[in-house]
Each structure stands twice: as C-alpha cells, then as structure tokens.
Amino acid sequence: MTDFIPAFDFHRVFVEPWTQSASNFAWIMVMGFLVTTACGLVGNYLILRRMALVGDAISHSVLPGLAVAFLLSRSRGSVAMFIGALGAGILTTVIIEMIHKKTRVKQDAAIGIAFSTLFAIGVILISLFADKVDLDQDCVLYGEIAFVPLEPFSTLAGISLGPPSVVRMALITLLTILAIALFYKELLVSSFDSGLAESMGIRAPVVHYGLMALLSVVVVSAFESAGAILVIAMLIIPGATASLLSTRLPTILFLSVLHAALSSFLGIHLAVWLDCSMAGAMVVMAAVFFCLAWIFSPSQGLLQRVMCSRDDFTQLNETQTQHEHDGGGTKVNPSSNRRKQPR
Amino acid sequence: MKSHSPFTIHHSRRRLSYVMVTALLFLGVWLSPVHAAKIGEISETHIGEQALRFFTFQDAALCYALIGSVLLGITCGLLGSFIVVRRMALMGDALSHAVLPGVALGFLWNMNKDPVAIFVGATLVGLLGSATVGLITNTTRLKEDSAIGMVLAAFFAVGICMITMIQHLPTGNKSGVDKFLFGQAAAISEGDVRLMAIVTVLTILIIVVFYKEFLVTSFDAGFARAAGFPTRLIHHAMMLLLAFAVVISLQAVGVVLVSAMLITPAAAAYLLTDRMHRMLWLSAFFGMAAGALGAFFSFLGNNLPTGPFMVLACSTVFGLAFLFAPRHGAFSRWLRQRSRSARVQRENTLKSLYHVLEARDFHGESVSFHELAEQRHETVEDARNQAIQLQHHQLTTLHDETDAILFTPDGWQRACAIVRNHRLWELYLTNAAHIPADHVHEDAEKIEHVLGEEVVLQLEKRLQYANKDPHGRPIPSLHDARQEASATPASGELVGYGKKIDHD
C-alpha cells in the first residue's frame, strides 16, 4: 500500500515539471483548461435545462461515428472524424427524442438505451477492425492528453502556433464563448421560461438543436485528445459547483471558468504526484472543489444548513411557544364572548 | 382479508415455479466440470466448428461464460423492470460507473482478482455512490440528473486514476483490472459463477417474497407511505440488490455497458405488457437470451468483448418492440392512426350524403356523384373514390350506369348517428357552455367521431330530448335510424335508405 501512493514531495510535484519540461507541461495544462472551459460553459445550460445526462450520452456515442469515419476515410484526418462524430452526436439526440416521444418509455431510460447501443456498436467496430482502426478502447475513456505536446506543431504563415489539437480546441472554445455571447438572451430565456421565450418569438426547437449541435462540436473536439471521462465530468461538475455558489447566470458562467482553470492546474500536479491518468486527476480535483463548495457554500452549503437548522430550531421553538400563547388567547376570548352573548 | 386468498394461491404457485427454475440452474452450476482452457486460449478455428463447439458445450470455460451470462441476464432483467418503472433508469448507470474505485480497492486488498474482495469493495463503493446522489439532491438545489452525472463522473475518475496507478505498479501490468471496463465473459471463473448464482437466487427470492412491497412502492410511493410500507428501507434494499447485480455483471459486460443490461430488456418488456409480473418474466427472459447470444457471438469471433454483443442483442429486441409492440409500438400505432383517419374520412362522406338528401328534403333516395362532389367541394373523381371506399365497407351501393349512390341499412344508420352526434353536441355547447351558435361547428366536427353510445344517450337526456339543433335543423333520433334500417328495402333497383325525417 505504501508504494501505491507515493510520498508527497513538493519539489517533485510542483517545481520539477516547470523547470524540466515546462513547454510540454504548459501545453497539457492549456489543453486541459480549454477543454474544461468549453465543456463547463455549455454544461451550465445543460444543467439548467435538466439535460445533464444528454451530454453524458453524446460523449459515449460519438465512438461509432469516429470508427465509421475512420473506416471510410482510411485516415485519421480530422475533418472526416469530425463529421462522423458530429453525425453520431446528432443521431443520439434524435434517437432519444424518438423513443421518448413515440412510446411511453421515459426520457432517462431512452438516454440509457440510445447511448449504450451506439457505444456497443462502436466498441464492436473497433475490435472487429482492430488492425485497421488506429483507435484504442482505453484511450477513448482516458484520453491521451499527455501526448498532446508530442504532436507536430501546426504553423500559420511561418509562425509556430502549437500542437494542432490545442489550436483546434482553442478555436472551438472561442466559438463557444462567441455563441453564448451572441445568443445570451435566447439561451437564457428559453432555458428558464419556455412560455416567455415563445411569446418573445424565440423558437425553442431551434435553440434546442443549436445547443445540441454546439455540444456535439465541443464534445467531439475535446473527446479525441482528452477522453470521454474528462468531457462527461466537465459538462456537469463546473456548472454544478458554480450553481451552488451563485444564482446569477453571469456569475455562474464566470465561476465555472474559474473552476475549470483551478481544476486543470491542480489536477495535472495531482497526476504528477500519483503517477496516474491526467484526465482522471483533473476530474478528481474538480470533484474536490465541488465538495468544498457543497460544504462551505454561503447560501446552501452543508455547514450553513447545519447552523441554519440550529437557528431555525430555536426560532421555531420560540415562535411555537409564542403561537401557543396567542392561540390560547384567541381561543378563549371568542368562546367567552359567545358564552356572554345569550345573557 | 378474504379477498386476499386467491392472490396468495396465485402468488405461491409462482413462487414455486421460481424456486424450481433456480434449483435447476443451481444444479447445473455445481455439476459443471472444473478446469479447462479459457475461451481466449482456444486456437483459431473455422466459424462453423466454433458454433458446433458452442452447442455441444465441450469446454468448461464456455459453460462458465454461458451460465454466467444467463444468470446476469436474469438478475439484471428482473431488477431493471423495477428501476425502469420507478424512473430510476440512470441510477443504474451511476452505480455501474461508481463501482470502479471499489473494484480497484478490492484488487488492492491482496493484489489479485479475488472475486469476493472485489465484490465487497465494489458493492460498498456503489452504495456510497447512490447515497451521495441522494444526499446531493436532498441538500442542494441541484436536480437529480445533475447529481447522477456528478457522482458518475467523479467516482469513475477516481476509479480510472486508481486503475492507472495499479497498472504503473511493478506487479500491476498483468492484473487484468482493465478488463472490467469492457467486459470479457471468457474471464469468468468458477468462483465468479458461484457468486453470480448466489446473487441471482437471492434477488429472485427477495423479489418473490417482497413482491407486493416492491410493486406498491414502485407505482405509488405516496400511497405506500400512507399505507405504512417502509418506503425508505425498500429503496435502500433495491439499491443494494442493484449494486449486487452491477457488480456480478462487471466481469462479463464491463462497467460502461452494465446499465444497458438493466435498462434495455426491461424497457422492451415495458412496451409489450401492462402487468408487472408479466413484465418481470419477459424482461428476465430477454436478459437471459441476450446474455446467451452475447456469449455465443463473442465465442464465434474469438476473443471479442462480450458486453457490446449482449447490449446489441438487447437493443435489437427493444427495436423490434419499439416498432411492433401490439399496443405501444410505433408501427402499430401508425397503423391504428391510419385506420382511424380512414374511418373519419368515411364518416364524413356519409355525413355529406345525408346532407345532400336532407337538402332536398329526402325526396328520392339516391345521390349522384356530382351532388356528392358539390357538397364536399371536391372533384367528381375524388367523390367517386370515396363512394367506392364506402362500398368496400358495405355502407353504400354504387350504380354506375345511373350514376347513383344508395345507402345500405348499415350506412344509413351510421350516417344518422354521425349527424345526430354532431347536432347534439352543437346544441349541448350552446345550451350548457353558452357558446354562440356560429362557433360550435368546428368543435362538433371533431367530437362527432368519438362520442360513444352511452355519452350520446346522456347528452340527449340532459338536453331533454330536444329535436332541433341550434341552427334549426332536425336532429335524427336513434329511433329514426333504427326504424328505417330495419325496414326491408323494396325489390326495385333504386331503393335505398333515407326516408324523410319528420319532427314536430
């Protein structure tokens, strides 16, 4: 057990990475930050719309899309992969809607059926054509974020920009921010009050499918380098943490970005310390922050609840005794009046 | 409590059959030979030979894989039925992901794949996961789906970290812990099968003994609480059984796809029947069949992961149920809808025929295609097609040479009934709901096709047997329709139905 968890050495965990392989390390961290930010921002809206698990489903079911695209195009060209995965993502939402609307099977079961079927098809394709598909089942789950800096850097007009997946993810993150900024009002209104949205002339299905398309784009581009687990977790955890701390949407969006930055920074160091999967460690850090928010949140934290309930209890006792006095008084008076009246 | 006794007799008979089935299964498990090659070690052979091997049950390892898959199919199918009707389908998903750290802990216990240690570790962590979901939903504003997603992702990430750490250990590389992610039935050992058999028997026993409690709390939690059932206790028992089911399925199906074995067979059964006990049987059967098929295909393809094939088998069953289930299937529904709209169409044509006759005060009994077309604002061709439809259903007779449509007795009765429904409803809306007379037509157009005989009689009674609609036209009474219909037509060619209706 002692060699299972290595001893914590501040120098090895926090200083060495930055002195010995700073550029590699920085790229991994930037990638983690971009993935968590994009997922976190989109995830906020999923949580508001009670669709948190649709993100989970989509991130599982892009697998067959990737496999089919790979088999057809015979290359790991990102355009084909992108189209394949996007198609699979949209297919998932359509299947879920179809099962949910056409039969009496509820939405949760429909989600479970849709994603597991597609994921199973993906795994079978990968293992049947294992020699032809350059995809690994495990890498699908963990991702290979540690290999990001090893890619040949993409260049633009002679200037080296960075690893292509980081560049792509940066563009997607920008796109996400832009989309949220441009359609802020539409997303806000349709998420909170579909009736009001309708009366304002906002078409709910258009917003819905737009959001789903954005979600698929983010999931697909994050998936290949960061793995399903990071994507699923980051769609939910930053938004959930932020919504424990605030009730205003702008604040929540800001907090989820902050949460993303903190968890990718600390997560990567956790991974160095424990020598484990980097994506996994980032999620663990994110979960730790969620727990902190859960305990210490000023409005609905556990600590606050415990103190509040003690206050409430004493308050309740006081009001109850007072009420008994009042109640007793009002009861006595009318009855005595009534008794007096006949006389 | 007298009314209780037939139920108990029925109940005990079912219990007996359950016990017999499980006893047989048990026997099979204990008698199966020990020690043999794992499926993966069997050399490449022809697919036909492989299939033959499968059906002759030569290999003990194959027997274990098959029995294990069948057992987990039964367990998952039974428990899945309850979680599907309780709308907790994704709880199974959360649980199956949450057990991963437990698996790793069980492995770390003494650094090998000891089924019991892994079972205990995984069950405990799984329960911790489900308790955390409950705690998050109870103490924060987060909704259940977010809480499930949170727990799923966080626990799974911890599990992934631990598994990668184990793999980085000097002894960890050959551990095979990563086989838990996608499942490999070939890795099922004798000990695993014994554990699965125990869990299956336990699940069946608990469901049989506490069937009523599970049933009531699943369908009407409020009533169950009011009737004094320990709903919380039952919920936790359900979670415990669910954790057991997930844990025994891990080896064969894998963490990621266990939830499908819970949800999909049960959802397919849910589409096929409305009775819980039938749903349980069906779902267990689907799970069993899917387990066997999964083991078979994985064996055919030599070392393919088992879980995805089981899941695909389940999904195929669900797809068939989705399309062709007699009541809830999409295709059957579409058929029903089509026949309903065809009926509405026919009834509208009958009504038009009636209107034509009424417009000329029921002089003459035949209606020409031209008149019908004019009444319906359609081309003569369309009118003829509709009249032909009516003839197919023996509601009218056509006489092409004289260009005439005549009611049959059935047709006349049907037409009277529709017009009657329409006018009664118009009258009801103006009298009882005080809607102006010029606004009631559209509503009556829709309702006339669905009013049943009982409702019509009640309406009539409530309207004090009025015989004029708000527009002043006579309402044909049931009496009219029947009397005319029962009269035998004269032998002349152009005699149909449609005698003058005379009121006041």
Interface residues (C-beta under 8 A of the other chain):
Chain A: M1 D3 F4 I5 I47 R50 M51 A52 L53 G55 D56 H60 I99 K102 T103 R104 V105 K106 D108 A109 I111 G112 I113 S116 T117 F119 A120 I121 V123 I124 S127 L128 Q137 D138 L141 Y142 I229 I232 A233 L235 I236 I237 G239 A240 S243 L244 A271 L274 D275 C276 S277 A279 G280 A281 M282 V283 V284 A286 A287 F290 W294 Q300 L302 R305
Chain B: V84 R87 M88 A89 L90 G92 D93 L108 I136 T139 T140 R141 L142 K143 D145 S146 A147 I148 G149 M150 L152 A153 A154 F156 A157 V158 I160 C161 M162 T164 M165 I166 H168 L169 D178 L181 F182 V256 L257 S259 A260 L262 I263 T264 A266 A267 Y270 L271 G301 L304 P305 G307 P308 F309 V311 L312 S315 F318 F322 A325 H328 G329 A330 R333
